[in-house]
Amino acid sequence: MQIDTKYFGPVEYEHEDLLTFPNGLFGFESEHRFLPLPFAGSNGSLLCLQSVSTPALAFVVMDPFSLCPDYSPVLSPEELQLLGAEESGELGYYVLCVVKEPVSESTVNLRCPIVIHPKDRTAAQVIPEGTPYHMRHRLGDFSDRGGAAPC
């Protein structure tokens, strides 16, 4: 199959490459299928989540552990069940990034991660209970502290 993407032009993909969000993303509840596309040179830590049904809709997401090694969201039993997982450790995590100029002013949302079950490629955006993280962590704050988490 082929998809026209926001950042990469036309891209070939297979159905099994897609991530399925049963409940969509916050504010985009009708968007259920996304193609994860890695940005060059990121080793998978920086992705574009391209909507399959809306070519102009794509989100930039980052591996939160590359910014905050101690990042530790805890999912509720209901969230784990939605994703078909028994524990949080079997899941992959990404956080939405709002890209700004200069890049150091870009922000990441550590409060509401995107959680992916790698086995069946089911995904959800969640808000873990009692989390100390915020919705707008400035990228420049991570590098200013030598990689120490501002969270």
C-alpha positions as CSV (number, residue, x, y, z in Angstrom):
1,M,0.0,0.0,0.0
2,Q,1.1,3.6,-0.4
3,I,0.3,6.7,1.6
4,D,1.1,10.4,1.0
5,T,2.7,11.7,4.1
6,K,3.1,15.2,5.6
7,Y,6.9,15.0,6.0
8,F,8.2,12.1,3.8
9,G,6.1,12.3,0.6
10,P,4.7,9.1,-0.8
11,V,5.7,6.0,1.4
12,E,5.1,2.3,0.8
13,Y,3.9,0.3,3.8
14,E,2.3,-2.9,4.8
15,H,-0.9,-3.3,7.0
16,E,1.2,-4.8,9.8
17,D,3.4,-1.7,9.9
18,L,0.4,0.3,11.3
19,L,-0.3,1.2,14.9
20,T,-4.0,1.0,15.9
21,F,-5.4,3.4,18.5
22,P,-8.8,2.0,19.5
23,N,-9.8,5.3,21.2
24,G,-7.8,7.6,18.9
25,L,-5.6,10.4,20.4
26,F,-6.8,13.1,22.7
27,G,-8.5,15.7,20.5
28,F,-8.4,13.3,17.5
29,E,-10.7,10.5,18.7
30,S,-11.7,9.6,15.1
31,E,-8.1,8.9,14.0
32,H,-7.4,5.2,14.7
33,R,-4.6,4.1,12.4
34,F,-1.1,5.7,12.2
35,L,2.1,4.7,10.4
36,P,5.2,5.3,12.5
37,L,8.0,6.7,10.4
38,P,11.5,7.2,11.9
39,F,13.3,10.5,11.2
40,A,16.7,9.9,9.6
41,G,19.6,9.5,12.1
42,S,17.3,9.2,15.1
43,N,17.7,5.4,15.7
44,G,14.0,5.2,16.3
45,S,14.0,7.7,19.2
46,L,12.3,10.4,17.0
47,L,9.3,9.3,15.0
48,C,6.5,10.8,12.8
49,L,3.1,9.3,13.5
50,Q,1.4,9.7,10.2
51,S,-2.4,9.4,10.1
52,V,-3.5,6.9,7.5
53,S,-6.9,8.5,6.9
54,T,-5.8,12.2,7.0
55,P,-2.5,12.8,5.0
56,A,-2.1,16.4,6.5
57,L,-2.2,15.0,10.0
58,A,1.1,13.8,11.5
59,F,2.6,14.1,15.0
60,V,6.3,14.2,16.0
61,V,7.0,11.8,19.0
62,M,10.1,11.1,21.0
63,D,11.4,8.3,23.2
64,P,11.0,9.8,26.6
65,F,13.8,7.7,28.1
66,S,16.3,9.4,25.8
67,L,15.4,12.7,27.6
68,C,14.5,11.4,31.1
69,P,16.1,8.0,31.9
70,D,14.1,7.7,35.1
71,Y,10.8,8.3,33.3
72,S,8.3,5.8,34.9
73,P,4.7,6.2,34.1
74,V,2.4,3.6,35.8
75,L,-0.6,2.5,33.9
76,S,-4.0,1.6,35.5
77,P,-5.3,-2.0,35.2
78,E,-7.9,-0.7,32.7
79,E,-5.2,0.9,30.5
80,L,-3.1,-2.3,30.6
81,Q,-6.2,-4.3,29.7
82,L,-6.9,-2.0,26.8
83,L,-3.4,-2.7,25.5
84,G,-3.5,-6.4,26.2
85,A,-0.6,-6.2,28.6
86,E,0.0,-7.5,32.1
87,E,2.5,-4.9,33.2
88,S,3.8,-1.5,32.0
89,G,7.3,-2.9,31.3
90,E,6.2,-4.9,28.3
91,L,5.1,-1.7,26.5
92,G,6.9,1.0,24.5
93,Y,6.5,4.7,25.3
94,Y,6.6,7.8,23.2
95,V,5.7,11.4,24.0
96,L,4.3,14.1,21.8
97,C,6.7,16.9,20.8
98,V,5.6,20.4,19.8
99,V,8.4,21.5,17.5
100,K,9.4,25.2,17.7
101,E,12.2,27.5,16.5
102,P,14.7,27.3,17.9
103,V,14.5,23.6,18.6
104,S,15.5,24.2,22.3
105,E,12.1,25.9,22.7
106,S,10.3,22.7,21.6
107,T,8.3,21.0,24.3
108,V,7.4,17.4,25.1
109,N,4.3,16.1,26.9
110,L,5.6,13.6,29.5
111,R,2.2,13.7,31.3
112,C,0.2,12.0,28.5
113,P,2.4,9.4,26.8
114,I,1.6,7.3,23.8
115,V,1.9,3.7,24.9
116,I,2.4,0.9,22.3
117,H,2.1,-2.9,22.7
118,P,4.8,-4.0,20.3
119,K,3.3,-7.5,19.9
120,D,0.0,-6.6,18.4
121,R,0.8,-2.9,17.6
122,T,-2.2,-1.6,19.7
123,A,-1.6,1.9,21.1
124,A,-3.2,4.4,23.3
125,Q,-2.6,7.8,24.7
126,V,-3.0,7.7,28.5
127,I,-2.8,10.0,31.5
128,P,-1.3,7.9,34.3
129,E,-2.7,8.6,37.8
130,G,-0.5,10.5,40.2
131,T,2.2,11.2,37.8
132,P,4.7,14.0,38.6
133,Y,5.2,14.9,34.9
134,H,3.9,17.9,33.0
135,M,2.5,18.6,29.6
136,R,5.1,21.1,28.5
137,H,8.7,20.1,29.3
138,R,11.1,22.4,27.3
139,L,13.8,20.5,25.4
140,G,16.3,23.1,26.3
141,D,15.8,22.3,30.0
142,F,17.1,18.7,29.4
143,S,20.4,19.8,27.8
144,D,20.9,22.7,30.3
145,R,21.1,20.1,33.0
146,G,23.5,17.7,31.3
147,G,20.7,15.3,30.6
148,A,19.2,15.5,34.0
149,A,15.5,15.3,34.0
150,P,13.5,18.5,34.7
151,C,10.6,16.4,35.8
